[in-house]
Amino acid sequence: MLTTMWEVKAAEGCLDELLDWVRPRLDPTAQLYRSAGPEPRVVVIDPTGQAATTLAELPAAYADRPPHAWDFDRL
């Protein structure tokens, strides 16, 4: 089964807006995280493997840099 990890650093002051944009686009089985540290980051773990596709249209104003996505096979 393919799992996608999607990660993005939020633009300054845009973490809440970024989370509000991401949440409704996720599969119900996806897990959403935000960083506990000082850098405002969002991570999605999506067991359907679709996060990179469903989140591809991220508004540039919400991100400090383009998102990264990695696919993993569960062992």
Backbone hydrogen bonds, N-H to C=O, Kabsch-Sander energy under -0.5 kcal/mol:
donor,donor_aa,acceptor,acceptor_aa,energy
3,T,72,F,-3.1
4,T,46,D,-2.6
5,M,70,W,-3.0
6,W,4,T,-0.5
6,W,44,V,-2.5
7,E,68,H,-3.0
8,V,42,V,-2.1
10,A,8,V,-0.6
10,A,40,P,-3.6
11,A,62,Y,-2.3
14,C,11,A,-2.5
18,L,14,C,-2.7
19,L,15,L,-2.6
20,D,16,D,-2.4
21,W,17,E,-1.7
22,V,18,L,-2.4
23,R,19,L,-2.6
25,R,22,V,-1.9
26,L,23,R,-1.5
30,A,27,D,-2.0
31,Q,45,I,-2.8
33,Y,43,V,-2.9
35,S,41,R,-2.3
41,R,39,E,-1.3
42,V,8,V,-2.7
43,V,33,Y,-2.3
44,V,6,W,-2.8
45,I,31,Q,-2.4
46,D,4,T,-3.2
46,D,44,V,-0.6
49,G,46,D,-1.5
53,T,50,Q,-0.6
54,T,50,Q,-2.8
55,L,51,A,-2.1
56,A,53,T,-1.2
58,L,55,L,-1.1
62,Y,59,P,-1.9
63,A,60,A,-1.2
64,D,9,K,-3.1
65,R,9,K,-0.7
68,H,7,E,-3.0
70,W,5,M,-2.6
72,F,3,T,-3.4
74,R,1,M,-1.7
